Amino acid sequence: MEGSATPDRDELLAFELALDEKVCDEVHRESWGRLFLTPTAPLIWDANWVGIEEVGLSVAQIVAIADDALGGEGFGHRTVCLLDQADGRRVGEEVESEAAQWPRWEVERTRYMVWRGDALDPVRRLDEDPHPEIALPPDDAVSGKR
């Protein structure tokens, strides 16, 4: 998978990061990127994570950052996101190819999907029946009224 699968990836990622900055309890800017913390929800991994913005770090350096940042705050999990797409691909491939060296680490890839609509099949209004071919029983039959 070469290049950005979604041309709007950078804009979508910026939106997602801005949203996390608003919903997480704390956001710390570090030399390597951002640390998102929500101590009020410690079991929600996606609310407590490391965003690596520095490009070119080794897997060992990234693991050390996660251990220090999340482990240092008392979290038992390690959720790390490499925000640069090419660097994320590089690190992910290294973790997968050297899986024995990185036990308990797994790679998850994210793909943004954008629906832009279809001029030939416009979206129905919410008050329209989405399935006009299905005959619905009268309201009193559904509610049990006789």
N, C-alpha and C positions, 0 to 999 in steps of 0.2 A: 504494500500500500504506500505509494509514493505521493508526496505532496499533501496538501490539505484536501480532505474529502468534501469539506463544506467551505466554500469561499468566505463565508461570514464567520469562520471559526474565531478569529481574534475578537470580533465584536460580541459574539455569544459568550466567550470566555470572560471578557471584561464585564459583561452583565452579571454573570454568575459570581464573579469575585466581588463585585459591588454589592450584590445581594447578601453574600456571606459576611461581608464587612458590617452590614446593618443588622443581621440576625444573630451573629455570634456575640457572646458576652465581651470578649476581648480580642483585639487583633494587634499583634506585635510585629513591627517591621524590623527585620534583621538583615545582616549583610548578605545572607543567602536567599532571602525572600520574606515570606510572611508566615506567622504562626497564628492560626485561628483556634481560639479556645472558648469553650462553653462549659465551665465547671458546673453550671446548673443542670446540665444534661450530659454527664460523663459517659454514658453508655451509647450515645449517638456518635458513632465514629465520624460521620460526615460533618459534625459540628465541632470536631476537635481534630485538626489536621495541620500538616506542614505543606506549604506551597513553595516549592523550590523554583526560584526565578534565576538564580545564578547558573549559567551554562558551563558544562565541562566537568562537573564534580564526578568523582568516582562513586561507585556503588557503596564502598566502605565509608566515604565521607557522608553520603546521604543517610545511610543507616545511623552513623554517629550523630548527625544532626537530629534525626527523629528520636533517637534514644535520649539525647540531652533535652530536646524541646518538649516532647510529650511525656517521656519517662520522668523527666525532672519536675513535671507538674502532677505526677502521680497517676498518669493514664497507663493502663496495661496494654493498650493497642497502639499500633503505629500506622497511621494513614498518611501517605505521602503522595503529592501530585506534582509532577514536573510540568511547569506551565509552558515551557518551550516545546513545541511539538516534536521537532527533530531530536532534541536532547532526550525527551521522554521515550522516543522510539529506541534510541541508542541504549539508554539505561535498561529499558524493558527487555530488549534482546539480550543484554549481558546477564541480567538476572535469570532469564529463562535458559540461556545456554550454560550457565554455571549454577544450576539449581541446587546442587549438593553443597555449594559454598554459602548459599543464602537460604537455609531452611526456614520455614515459617513465613517467607516472603512470597507473595504471588503478584502477578502483573494483571491489572485490569485496564482495558482500553476504553476510552470514551469516544463516542461518535455523536456529534450533534446532527439532528434531523430537523429540517426546516420545511414546513408546508406553506406553500405560497398560494394555494387555491388553484382553481381551474376555471378559466373563463367560459368553457363549454358546459360546465356543471357547477353553477354558482351555489354557494352555501345556502341552505334553506333558512328561512327565518325561524327563530325559536318557537314561534306560535303556530307554525305549520305542522301538520301531521307528517312525520318522517316516513311513514309507511301507509300511504293512502289506499293501497290495495288490500289492506287487512281491515276487515269489518270488526269494529270494537263493540262489545255488548253495551247496552245502556248503563249509565252510572248506577242506577238502582239495582241492576242485576249483579254488579261487581260488589257492591256494598252489602248485599244480602237483604235489602229492603224488598218488600213484596207489596 
